[in-house]
Amino acid sequence: MKKKGMNHGARRKFLAQGGAALMATLTPQLRASVWAAGSDAPEKTDLKIGFIPLTDCASVVMANVKGFDKKYGITITPTKEASWAAVRDKLVNGEIDAAHVLYGLIYGVQMGIGGPKKDMAVMMNLNNNGQAITLSQQLKEKGAIDGASLAALIAKEKREYTFAQTFPTGTHAMWIYYWLAAAGINPMKDVKTITVPPPQMVANMRVGNMDGFCVGEPWGARAIADKIGFTSITTQAIWKDHPEKTLGTTAEFVQKYPNTARAMTAAVLEAGKWIDASPANRKETAEVIAQKSYVNTDTDVILGRFLGAYEDGNGKKWQDPDYMKFCNDGAVNFPYLSDGMWFMTQHRRWGLLKEDPDYVAVAKKVNQIEIYKQAAAAAKVPVPKDVMRTSKLMDGVVWDGKDPVKYAGGFKVKVA
């Protein structure tokens, strides 16, 4: 079709505007199918998404298993990785397209403090909650079952205590540091911290390499099942509905393949929405991800906490309303600027960042809010009204993103 009097460039602009107008009239489902087939089709259709064997890889895995990827014109191949350092390296080098990845790892690479510096992108948050701090049976025998009793034991015994996290700038490091500090224990001065890949945590505690660790499920539950440790605190008790893993990639990937990035986000969003829809879906998910090619553990070890049924290995059982969520009507998945900013405040608190960055500017650069909104519209997932959110953590300190410099410098226990 040629419009009289138009040159080639003008015709292209006219057609593009007409296409945009048409897209605006379509339902999200129809827009998704148009994206998959028309001018907004994914530029790259076969995607490798890395994951670590943890329960919260579920939405990436189920996006492929349940065919949500095909709906958006892509094929996701989940690739099992050995450690968070391997995930980082493969993301940076382009060996994988995206990953189920620690929120703080993405920001660490962005800031050049968690490996080679590279511009990164958070497409969405994959889950809230569902991690835990495990202490050894030996500590329990000495009466150290929580932060206060652990602090008393450390002060009394004067030996070196060792605690493990999964990556220096990652979520698990920040949760265990925050918890220790809330009890008056400086994680940089009073104890030794080491990095251990998640699937190796239980084996390392079994041979006495650490006194405690923070990791995602199912490895907290596995430690209890194997009678080598107990849950001192869940991470949702440190920060209710805290950000955890993200669907992360490089800024370069988003710039090169914007339609693919949107389709990938929409597919994983739909998977998370499906998981949260019913206990039956959660049971099916647990059975899938327990398989050798994914988490490689017993389904029952995953399923209990996956359904909110907790026991701490110290005689307490409870139904936790704040168990691991994958959608929660979109509250889980929105890439809040304040979430990204929080990790930077903790990197600053613990001396990983030597000076305060422009917190808001960095978060706006990393968190892909506009692409997320488009993907959420396609997946019919509600979008919160505000790019910031307010939370009160276990020590009573409120985080709202309004004054990150003051917040980062205001903690009594910090690196300096």
Backbone torsions as a table, in degrees:
resi	resn	phi	psi	omega
1	MET	NA	125.8	178.0
2	LYS	-116.9	134.5	175.1
3	LYS	-96.0	125.5	-173.5
4	LYS	-55.6	135.0	175.0
5	GLY	86.0	0.0	-179.2
6	MET	-98.7	138.6	171.0
7	ASN	-81.8	177.3	-174.6
8	HIS	-59.3	-46.1	-178.7
9	GLY	-63.4	-40.9	180.0
10	ALA	-65.6	-39.0	178.7
11	ARG	-62.0	-42.5	179.6
12	ARG	-61.2	-41.7	179.4
13	LYS	-64.5	-42.3	179.3
14	PHE	-60.5	-45.3	-178.6
15	LEU	-66.7	-38.8	179.1
16	ALA	-63.7	-42.3	179.5
17	GLN	-65.1	-40.0	177.1
18	GLY	-63.0	-39.1	177.5
19	GLY	-64.3	-42.0	179.3
20	ALA	-63.2	-40.2	178.7
21	ALA	-63.9	-41.5	177.8
22	LEU	-62.8	-45.5	-179.7
23	MET	-57.6	-37.5	-177.7
24	ALA	-65.1	-23.5	-178.2
25	THR	-88.2	-9.9	-174.4
26	LEU	-87.6	155.1	172.5
27	THR	-69.6	160.2	177.8
28	PRO	-55.4	-39.0	-179.1
29	GLN	-64.1	-43.5	178.7
30	LEU	-67.2	-36.5	177.1
31	ARG	-60.5	-40.5	-179.9
32	ALA	-61.1	-43.2	-179.1
33	SER	-69.1	-34.5	176.0
34	VAL	-66.1	-41.0	177.3
35	TRP	-58.3	-40.1	-176.0
36	ALA	-71.5	-22.9	-172.0
37	ALA	-118.7	-21.5	-171.1
38	GLY	-107.1	-147.3	-174.3
39	SER	-66.7	-20.8	177.5
40	ASP	-97.6	20.5	179.6
41	ALA	-60.9	148.1	177.4
42	PRO	-55.4	131.8	180.0
43	GLU	-70.9	-29.9	178.4
44	LYS	-128.5	127.0	-171.8
45	THR	-103.9	-22.4	179.1
46	ASP	-105.7	117.4	-173.1
47	LEU	-121.2	134.5	170.6
48	LYS	-98.9	120.3	177.7
49	ILE	-116.8	116.2	-178.8
50	GLY	-73.9	152.4	174.7
51	PHE	-150.4	156.9	173.3
52	ILE	-104.9	145.1	-178.3
53	PRO	-66.0	86.1	179.6
54	LEU	-141.8	152.9	-180.0
55	THR	-55.9	-34.8	-174.4
56	ASP	-80.6	10.1	168.1
57	CYS	-80.9	-0.2	-167.0
58	ALA	-56.0	-44.5	-174.7
59	SER	-70.7	-31.0	175.3
60	VAL	-66.8	-44.8	179.6
61	VAL	-64.5	-47.4	-175.0
62	MET	-72.5	-22.2	174.0
63	ALA	-59.5	-35.5	177.1
64	ASN	-82.3	-48.3	-174.5
65	VAL	-62.1	-39.4	-177.5
66	LYS	-92.6	0.2	173.8
67	GLY	79.7	16.4	177.2
68	PHE	-66.0	-28.3	178.3
69	ASP	-63.8	-42.0	-178.3
70	LYS	-62.0	-34.9	179.2
71	LYS	-56.2	-32.4	-177.4
72	TYR	-103.5	14.8	172.3
73	GLY	79.3	21.4	179.4
74	ILE	-130.2	163.2	171.6
75	THR	-122.9	118.3	178.6
76	ILE	-94.5	127.4	171.5
77	THR	-111.4	106.7	176.7
78	PRO	-70.0	131.0	-179.7
79	THR	-117.7	124.7	-176.0
80	LYS	-78.8	126.7	-176.8
81	GLU	-113.7	157.2	-172.3
82	ALA	-84.0	-29.2	-175.0
83	SER	-158.6	166.1	177.4
84	TRP	-68.1	-31.0	176.5
85	ALA	-63.7	-37.9	177.1
86	ALA	-66.4	-40.1	176.7
87	VAL	-60.1	-47.6	178.6
88	ARG	-56.5	-50.1	-175.5
89	ASP	-63.8	-40.9	-178.6
90	LYS	-71.6	-32.3	173.9
91	LEU	-65.0	-50.8	-176.7
92	VAL	-62.4	-37.4	-177.6
93	ASN	-86.5	-6.4	179.4
94	GLY	80.1	14.0	178.0
95	GLU	-72.3	-27.7	170.9
96	ILE	-123.6	155.6	-175.9
97	ASP	-84.2	-34.2	-177.9
98	ALA	-158.8	178.7	-178.7
99	ALA	-158.1	152.3	160.2
100	HIS	-73.9	111.2	-165.2
101	VAL	-147.8	149.2	178.2
102	LEU	-58.8	132.3	178.7
103	TYR	-53.3	-48.5	-176.5
104	GLY	-69.5	-21.4	175.9
105	LEU	-68.5	-44.7	179.2
106	ILE	-58.5	-45.3	-179.8
107	TYR	-71.0	-31.3	176.0
108	GLY	-62.7	-44.4	177.7
109	VAL	-66.4	-42.3	178.4
110	GLN	-55.5	-40.7	-176.2
111	MET	-91.7	-2.1	178.9
112	GLY	73.8	26.1	-178.7
113	ILE	-116.8	-0.6	-180.0
114	GLY	-127.0	36.9	-174.6
115	GLY	123.2	-163.3	-179.3
116	PRO	-61.6	139.0	-178.3
117	LYS	-75.6	128.9	177.7
118	LYS	-155.6	145.1	177.5
119	ASP	-69.3	129.0	-173.7
120	MET	-121.2	173.4	-177.7
121	ALA	-142.4	131.6	169.1
122	VAL	-100.0	114.5	179.6
123	MET	-80.9	-39.0	-177.9
124	MET	-167.2	162.0	171.1
125	ASN	-87.5	132.5	-177.8
126	LEU	-84.2	-35.5	-176.1
127	ASN	-156.8	158.5	167.3
128	ASN	-111.7	149.4	169.5
129	ASN	68.4	-175.0	168.1
130	GLY	88.1	19.5	172.9
131	GLN	-112.8	174.0	-179.5
132	ALA	-156.1	155.1	172.5
133	ILE	-103.0	121.3	-177.5
134	THR	-106.8	133.4	172.9
135	LEU	-112.2	156.0	-174.4
136	SER	-76.1	158.6	175.6
137	GLN	-59.0	-34.6	-178.7
138	GLN	-63.8	-37.8	176.6
139	LEU	-66.2	-40.1	179.3
140	LYS	-61.2	-40.6	179.9
141	GLU	-63.7	-24.5	177.9
142	LYS	-94.8	4.6	175.7
143	GLY	90.2	5.1	179.7
144	ALA	-91.4	98.6	-176.4
145	ILE	-119.4	-11.4	178.2
146	ASP	-145.2	-176.7	-176.4
147	GLY	-59.6	-44.5	-176.4
148	ALA	-66.0	-45.8	-178.7
149	SER	-71.6	-29.6	174.9
150	LEU	-67.3	-43.5	178.7
151	ALA	-59.9	-41.1	179.6
152	ALA	-64.9	-40.5	180.0
153	LEU	-67.3	-42.3	179.6
154	ILE	-62.3	-41.9	178.8
155	ALA	-65.1	-34.1	-176.9
156	LYS	-78.6	-44.7	-170.3
157	GLU	-84.5	-30.1	176.1
158	LYS	60.8	21.4	173.8
159	ARG	-96.8	171.9	178.3
160	GLU	-81.1	123.3	176.2
161	TYR	-102.5	140.3	-176.2
162	THR	-120.8	131.1	178.6
163	PHE	-126.8	140.9	-175.8
164	ALA	-110.3	142.4	169.9
165	GLN	-128.5	178.7	-170.5
166	THR	-102.4	-16.3	178.0
167	PHE	-167.5	136.8	-170.1
168	PRO	-56.8	-34.2	179.3
169	THR	-103.6	6.1	-170.5
170	GLY	-81.6	-179.7	-177.1
171	THR	-64.8	-44.5	-175.0
172	HIS	-65.4	-35.2	174.6
173	ALA	-62.2	-44.6	-178.0
174	MET	-67.6	-35.9	179.1
175	TRP	-67.7	-45.7	-176.9
176	ILE	-71.7	-34.0	176.2
177	TYR	-64.7	-43.7	-178.1
178	TYR	-63.2	-43.2	-178.9
179	TRP	-66.0	-46.6	177.8
180	LEU	-59.8	-45.8	-178.1
181	ALA	-64.5	-35.6	177.9
182	ALA	-63.2	-24.0	176.9
183	ALA	-93.7	4.8	179.7
184	GLY	86.0	11.9	179.3
185	ILE	-99.8	119.1	178.8
186	ASN	-82.7	114.5	-175.6
187	PRO	-67.3	-16.6	-179.5
188	MET	-94.1	-14.6	-173.9
189	LYS	-125.4	-37.5	-170.6
190	ASP	-91.5	-18.8	-179.7
191	VAL	-139.8	170.1	175.7
192	LYS	-102.3	136.0	175.5
193	THR	-118.1	139.5	-179.2
194	ILE	-129.1	162.9	179.1
195	THR	-107.6	127.3	-179.5
196	VAL	-136.7	132.4	176.8
197	PRO	-60.9	144.5	-174.9
198	PRO	-49.5	-49.5	-176.3
199	PRO	-66.7	-12.6	-178.1
200	GLN	-97.8	-1.2	-176.0
201	MET	-61.2	-50.2	-174.2
202	VAL	-63.5	-44.5	-180.0
203	ALA	-62.3	-39.0	179.4
204	ASN	-68.7	-37.0	176.6
205	MET	-70.1	-34.1	-179.8
206	ARG	-59.2	-36.4	-178.8
207	VAL	-95.1	7.4	172.0
208	GLY	86.3	20.6	-178.6
209	ASN	-77.2	-15.4	177.9
210	MET	-150.9	157.7	178.4
211	ASP	-90.4	-21.1	-179.7
212	GLY	-165.4	163.0	176.7
213	PHE	-152.8	159.4	171.4
214	CYS	-120.6	129.2	-177.7
215	VAL	-157.6	165.8	175.3
216	GLY	-79.9	162.0	174.4
217	GLU	-69.4	153.5	14.8
218	PRO	-96.0	17.6	-168.8
219	TRP	-77.1	-22.3	170.8
220	GLY	-68.1	-45.3	177.5
221	ALA	-65.6	-36.5	179.2
222	ARG	-63.6	-39.5	178.4
223	ALA	-61.6	-37.9	178.1
224	ILE	-70.2	-46.1	179.8
225	ALA	-59.0	-35.3	-179.5
226	ASP	-87.8	0.5	176.3
227	LYS	58.4	38.9	176.9
228	ILE	-112.9	-7.1	-179.6
229	GLY	-166.1	178.7	-179.3
230	PHE	-142.9	158.8	178.4
231	THR	-83.9	115.1	175.9
232	SER	-79.0	-40.9	179.2
233	ILE	-157.0	144.3	172.0
234	THR	-86.7	156.9	-179.9
235	THR	-70.8	-26.1	176.0
236	GLN	-69.5	-19.2	172.8
237	ALA	-80.7	-20.0	173.6
238	ILE	-79.3	-44.5	179.8
239	TRP	-149.9	106.0	179.5
240	LYS	-61.8	129.6	178.6
241	ASP	61.1	38.7	179.8
242	HIS	-69.2	151.8	172.9
243	PRO	-68.6	151.0	-176.9
244	GLU	-138.6	-98.7	178.5
245	LYS	-87.6	154.3	175.8
246	THR	-122.5	164.4	162.6
247	LEU	-90.9	103.5	-172.2
248	GLY	-114.4	151.9	176.5
249	THR	-154.8	-169.8	177.2
250	THR	-94.8	154.4	175.0
251	ALA	-60.6	-33.8	179.2
252	GLU	-60.6	-41.7	179.3
253	PHE	-62.8	-44.6	-179.2
254	VAL	-63.4	-41.1	-179.3
255	GLN	-67.7	-36.6	-177.1
256	LYS	-79.7	-35.7	-174.9
257	TYR	-130.4	61.8	-175.5
258	PRO	-61.2	-38.7	179.1
259	ASN	-67.9	-38.4	176.9
260	THR	-63.9	-43.3	179.5
261	ALA	-59.6	-41.3	179.6
262	ARG	-67.7	-45.1	179.8
263	ALA	-62.5	-43.0	178.2
264	MET	-60.7	-45.0	-180.0
265	THR	-63.6	-44.0	-180.0
266	ALA	-62.9	-41.4	-179.3
267	ALA	-63.9	-44.5	-179.9
268	VAL	-70.5	-35.5	174.4
269	LEU	-58.7	-46.9	179.8
270	GLU	-63.0	-36.7	178.2
271	ALA	-63.8	-44.7	178.0
272	GLY	-62.5	-40.5	176.9
273	LYS	-61.5	-41.9	179.1
274	TRP	-65.4	-43.9	179.7
275	ILE	-58.4	-44.8	-176.6
276	ASP	-74.0	-11.1	-170.9
277	ALA	-68.9	-28.9	-177.8
278	SER	-162.2	154.8	173.3
279	PRO	-59.3	-32.9	178.9
280	ALA	-63.5	-40.3	177.6
281	ASN	-65.9	-37.1	178.0
282	ARG	-66.0	-40.3	178.7
283	LYS	-63.2	-44.8	177.6
284	GLU	-60.8	-41.8	178.9
285	THR	-62.0	-44.9	179.8
286	ALA	-60.3	-40.7	179.6
287	GLU	-64.5	-37.0	179.7
288	VAL	-70.8	-52.9	-172.7
289	ILE	-73.1	-15.4	176.1
290	ALA	-70.3	-17.8	-175.7
291	GLN	-60.4	158.8	-175.4
292	LYS	-57.0	-35.8	-176.4
293	SER	-73.3	-11.3	-179.8
294	TYR	-115.4	-100.7	-174.9
295	VAL	-84.8	-30.9	176.7
296	ASN	63.7	61.7	174.5
297	THR	-151.4	-179.8	178.8
298	ASP	-72.8	139.2	179.2
299	THR	-55.1	-40.3	-177.0
300	ASP	-62.8	-31.3	179.4
301	VAL	-67.2	-33.2	177.3
302	ILE	-79.7	-45.2	-164.6
303	LEU	-64.4	-39.9	-176.3
304	GLY	-53.8	-61.7	-178.5
305	ARG	-70.9	-25.3	176.3
306	PHE	-62.7	-29.0	177.6
307	LEU	-99.2	5.1	177.9
308	GLY	87.8	5.2	-179.7
309	ALA	-89.3	103.2	-174.6
310	TYR	-107.1	144.6	161.4
311	GLU	-137.5	145.9	-171.3
312	ASP	-98.4	-0.1	-177.7
313	GLY	77.5	7.7	-179.6
314	ASN	-131.8	24.4	174.7
315	GLY	97.3	-4.3	-177.7
316	LYS	-105.3	135.1	174.3
317	LYS	-128.0	141.8	178.5
318	TRP	-158.9	157.0	173.2
319	GLN	-96.2	110.9	-173.5
320	ASP	-90.7	117.6	178.9
321	PRO	-70.5	-15.6	-176.3
322	ASP	-106.1	40.9	177.3
323	TYR	-71.5	-179.8	-175.6
324	MET	-62.2	123.2	178.3
325	LYS	-115.1	146.4	-177.7
326	PHE	-114.1	-10.8	178.4
327	CYS	-146.1	-60.7	179.1
328	ASN	51.3	52.3	-179.0
329	ASP	56.7	33.6	175.4
330	GLY	89.9	-12.5	-179.6
331	ALA	-63.9	-30.6	179.1
332	VAL	-68.4	-44.3	-160.4
333	ASN	-89.5	-21.7	-176.3
334	PHE	-61.3	130.5	-178.6
335	PRO	-81.0	71.0	-179.4
336	TYR	-52.9	133.8	175.4
337	LEU	-60.1	-38.1	-177.3
338	SER	-64.4	-29.1	177.6
339	ASP	-66.0	-48.9	178.1
340	GLY	-61.6	-40.0	179.5
341	MET	-63.1	-36.9	-178.5
342	TRP	-59.5	-44.0	-179.6
343	PHE	-62.0	-38.4	176.5
344	MET	-65.1	-35.9	177.6
345	THR	-63.3	-36.2	179.7
346	GLN	-76.3	-34.3	173.2
347	HIS	-61.9	-37.1	176.5
348	ARG	-69.4	-43.6	-179.4
349	ARG	-56.7	-40.7	-174.7
350	TRP	-97.1	13.1	172.4
351	GLY	80.6	7.0	176.8
352	LEU	-71.5	-38.2	168.4
353	LEU	-97.8	128.6	-175.0
354	LYS	-83.6	-17.5	176.0
355	GLU	-147.6	164.6	-178.9
356	ASP	-73.0	127.0	173.9
357	PRO	-80.9	179.6	169.0
358	ASP	-82.8	89.6	-170.0
359	TYR	-53.6	-49.5	-176.4
360	VAL	-65.3	-44.0	-177.9
361	ALA	-62.1	-41.9	179.6
362	VAL	-65.8	-44.6	-179.6
363	ALA	-62.3	-39.7	177.9
364	LYS	-64.0	-33.1	-179.8
365	LYS	-72.9	-40.0	-174.1
366	VAL	-82.6	-48.7	-173.5
367	ASN	-79.6	118.7	-170.6
368	GLN	-87.7	70.6	-171.5
369	ILE	-65.6	-41.2	-176.8
370	GLU	-67.1	-43.9	177.2
371	ILE	-64.7	-39.2	177.7
372	TYR	-58.8	-45.1	-179.1
373	LYS	-60.0	-40.4	177.8
374	GLN	-64.3	-43.6	179.1
375	ALA	-65.0	-40.2	179.8
376	ALA	-64.5	-37.8	176.9
377	ALA	-62.5	-42.1	179.3
378	ALA	-65.7	-39.2	-178.0
379	ALA	-86.4	-0.2	-178.5
380	LYS	57.1	47.8	177.0
381	VAL	-111.5	126.2	-179.1
382	PRO	-60.6	148.7	179.1
383	VAL	-113.3	128.4	177.3
384	PRO	-61.3	157.3	-176.6
385	LYS	-77.3	-28.6	-172.7
386	ASP	-113.8	145.3	177.9
387	VAL	-83.9	-6.6	175.3
388	MET	-114.4	155.0	171.2
389	ARG	-138.2	160.0	-176.2
390	THR	-112.8	133.5	-180.0
391	SER	-140.4	147.5	172.4
392	LYS	-109.8	122.7	-178.8
393	LEU	-88.3	178.7	-169.4
394	MET	-60.6	-25.9	-179.2
395	ASP	-89.8	6.9	178.5
396	GLY	85.5	-3.6	-179.5
397	VAL	-79.3	132.1	-178.1
398	VAL	-94.3	134.0	175.1
399	TRP	-114.1	122.2	177.9
400	ASP	-132.8	1.5	176.7
401	GLY	80.1	0.8	-172.9
402	LYS	-77.4	-33.7	-179.5
403	ASP	-139.2	74.1	-174.1
404	PRO	-64.4	-31.1	179.3
405	VAL	-65.3	-46.4	178.0
406	LYS	-63.7	-42.4	-179.5
407	TYR	-61.9	-49.2	-177.4
408	ALA	-61.7	-36.1	-177.6
409	GLY	-90.7	-2.0	-171.0
410	GLY	-93.8	-0.3	-178.2
411	PHE	-80.4	140.6	179.2
412	LYS	-68.0	-43.3	178.8
413	VAL	-100.1	116.0	179.0
414	LYS	-154.7	-176.8	-172.1
415	VAL	-71.7	-32.5	-177.7
416	ALA	-139.8	NA	NA
